[in-house]
Amino acid sequence: MNQIVESFRNSQNTLVSALDGHDSDAIFQASKELSNAVAKLGTLKSADIEHSLRPILSEVDELMQASIYRLRFLRDHSSSRLQLLSGWRVNQADTYSDAARGR
């Protein structure tokens, strides 16, 4: 069980690093690794997870939030670049949240 939780955390770390590097191949590979780790984690019952592993899961939750922010940043950055390349620009500020975009 400890190995499954550690694998999940390591996969999340790998994804954050890939997102920071803006490397699409690394992001794709890290996403596949994370998907496998999530599938393995899904086989565990929450009651079966040792109390000593709970702080690791809390850390992973923070890493997931960091991944979400990085993905939103990359999405907005790519969208802005495409708009500039096409010569089209919306009169609104770039944001990193769906709520601010009205979605």
NUZASE-354602 format. One record per residue (C-alpha): x, y, z. Coordinates in nm, 4 decimals, always signed. Each point is the difference from the previous one (the first is absolute). Example, Ala and Ser with C-alpha at 12.3 -4.5 7.8 and 13.67 -1.06 7.14 Angstrom:
+----------+----------+----------+
:        X :        Y :        Z :
+----------+----------+----------+
:  +1.2300 :  -0.4500 :  +0.7800 :
:  +0.1370 :  +0.3440 :  -0.0660 :
+----------+----------+----------+
//
This chain:
+----------+----------+----------+
:        X :        Y :        Z :
+----------+----------+----------+
:  +0.0000 :  +0.0000 :  +0.0000 :
:  +0.2820 :  +0.2389 :  +0.0862 :
:  +0.1477 :  -0.0590 :  -0.3452 :
:  -0.3306 :  +0.0869 :  -0.1703 :
:  -0.0299 :  +0.3284 :  +0.1885 :
:  +0.3664 :  +0.0848 :  -0.0653 :
:  -0.0426 :  -0.0778 :  -0.3696 :
:  -0.2999 :  +0.2324 :  -0.0101 :
:  +0.1993 :  +0.2805 :  +0.1626 :
:  +0.2992 :  -0.0538 :  -0.2292 :
:  -0.2258 :  +0.0034 :  -0.3066 :
:  -0.1529 :  +0.3275 :  +0.1132 :
:  +0.3480 :  +0.1487 :  +0.0551 :
:  +0.1019 :  -0.1097 :  -0.3489 :
:  -0.3051 :  +0.1677 :  -0.1504 :
:  +0.0663 :  +0.3290 :  +0.1809 :
:  +0.3619 :  -0.0053 :  -0.1215 :
:  -0.1101 :  -0.0706 :  -0.3563 :
:  -0.2524 :  +0.2847 :  +0.0146 :
:  +0.2675 :  +0.2347 :  +0.1327 :
:  +0.2235 :  -0.0985 :  -0.2922 :
:  -0.2787 :  +0.0641 :  -0.2555 :
:  +0.1030 :  -0.3266 :  -0.1683 :
:  -0.3036 :  -0.1511 :  -0.1706 :
:  +0.1560 :  -0.3471 :  -0.0376 :
:  +0.0999 :  -0.0071 :  +0.3660 :
:  -0.3489 :  +0.1211 :  +0.1000 :
:  -0.1582 :  -0.2773 :  -0.2058 :
:  +0.2253 :  -0.2690 :  +0.1519 :
:  -0.0501 :  +0.1347 :  +0.3526 :
:  -0.3761 :  +0.0014 :  -0.0537 :
:  +0.0083 :  -0.3661 :  -0.1035 :
:  +0.2081 :  -0.0879 :  +0.3065 :
:  -0.2379 :  +0.1914 :  +0.2237 :
:  -0.2974 :  -0.1767 :  -0.1554 :
:  +0.1540 :  -0.3376 :  +0.0814 :
:  +0.0793 :  +0.1119 :  +0.3547 :
:  -0.3572 :  +0.1226 :  +0.0482 :
:  -0.1368 :  -0.3329 :  -0.1205 :
:  +0.2150 :  -0.1835 :  +0.2555 :
:  -0.0978 :  +0.2452 :  +0.2743 :
:  -0.3645 :  -0.0549 :  -0.0891 :
:  +0.0323 :  -0.3638 :  +0.1024 :
:  +0.0629 :  +0.1034 :  +0.3612 :
:  -0.2742 :  +0.0702 :  +0.2494 :
:  +0.0437 :  +0.3145 :  +0.2058 :
:  -0.0346 :  -0.2007 :  +0.3211 :
:  +0.2949 :  -0.2166 :  -0.1096 :
:  +0.2403 :  +0.2934 :  -0.0374 :
:  +0.2337 :  +0.0236 :  +0.2953 :
:  -0.0164 :  +0.3188 :  +0.2055 :
:  +0.3699 :  +0.0584 :  -0.0623 :
:  -0.0750 :  +0.0356 :  -0.3735 :
:  -0.2702 :  +0.2622 :  +0.0388 :
:  +0.2447 :  +0.2955 :  +0.0020 :
:  +0.1348 :  -0.1248 :  -0.3336 :
:  -0.3518 :  +0.0048 :  -0.1435 :
:  -0.0435 :  +0.3541 :  +0.1292 :
:  +0.3240 :  +0.0977 :  -0.1740 :
:  -0.1238 :  -0.1617 :  -0.3209 :
:  -0.3189 :  +0.2049 :  +0.0235 :
:  +0.2122 :  +0.3161 :  +0.0028 :
:  +0.1962 :  -0.1292 :  -0.2997 :
:  -0.3251 :  -0.0632 :  -0.1871 :
:  -0.1071 :  +0.3589 :  +0.0649 :
:  +0.3393 :  +0.1189 :  -0.1269 :
:  -0.0487 :  -0.2064 :  -0.3160 :
:  -0.3420 :  +0.1528 :  -0.0557 :
:  +0.1402 :  +0.3539 :  +0.0267 :
:  +0.2840 :  -0.0831 :  -0.2381 :
:  -0.2392 :  -0.1552 :  -0.2521 :
:  -0.2215 :  +0.3081 :  +0.0087 :
:  +0.3039 :  +0.2223 :  -0.0490 :
:  +0.1194 :  -0.2048 :  -0.2981 :
:  -0.3494 :  +0.0002 :  -0.1507 :
:  -0.0296 :  +0.3770 :  +0.0297 :
:  +0.3542 :  +0.0531 :  -0.1259 :
:  -0.0623 :  -0.2208 :  -0.3048 :
:  -0.3324 :  +0.1683 :  -0.0682 :
:  +0.1587 :  +0.3450 :  +0.0185 :
:  +0.2799 :  -0.1003 :  -0.2355 :
:  -0.2465 :  -0.1433 :  -0.2512 :
:  -0.2092 :  +0.3161 :  +0.0165 :
:  +0.3051 :  +0.2177 :  -0.0558 :
:  +0.1165 :  -0.2154 :  -0.2898 :
:  -0.3409 :  +0.0199 :  -0.1641 :
:  -0.0228 :  +0.3752 :  +0.0557 :
:  -0.3087 :  -0.0315 :  +0.2138 :
:  -0.0195 :  +0.1245 :  +0.3570 :
:  -0.2960 :  -0.0029 :  +0.2365 :
:  -0.0425 :  +0.3065 :  +0.2199 :
:  +0.0312 :  -0.1889 :  +0.3225 :
:  +0.2806 :  -0.0709 :  +0.2414 :
:  +0.1621 :  -0.3401 :  +0.0086 :
:  -0.0885 :  -0.1917 :  +0.3137 :
:  +0.0816 :  -0.3379 :  +0.1438 :
:  -0.3377 :  -0.1098 :  +0.1217 :
:  -0.3169 :  -0.1204 :  -0.1656 :
:  -0.2181 :  +0.2113 :  +0.2280 :
:  +0.1650 :  +0.3220 :  -0.1132 :
:  -0.0502 :  -0.0975 :  -0.3641 :
:  -0.3713 :  -0.0526 :  +0.0468 :
:  +0.0204 :  -0.3724 :  -0.0795 :
+----------+----------+----------+
//
